[in-house]
């Protein structure tokens, strides 16, 4: 199942993303989580918590799901376009 994660800024780091997606409960857990789990960012293995994720990025985490990073501005536009 693909889940959309909306961001307010130009990018979000992978560590921030994990917290924002409720995969970890605090930012301090990111380093350990990344060391112990497989995460694919746009189909490439990634373990850097500072990796910048921009709108359009796809993050796959086995056991958690597939996530699509989108700008909150484009998310609002999509909602308006559907009405």
Beta strands, then each sheet from edge to edge (+ up, - down):
strand 1: 2-7
strand 2: 11-13
strand 3: 39-41
strand 4: 44-45
strand 5: 52-54
strand 6: 58-61
strand 7: 65-71
sheet 1: 1+ 7+ 6- 3+ 4-
sheet 2: 2+ 5-
end
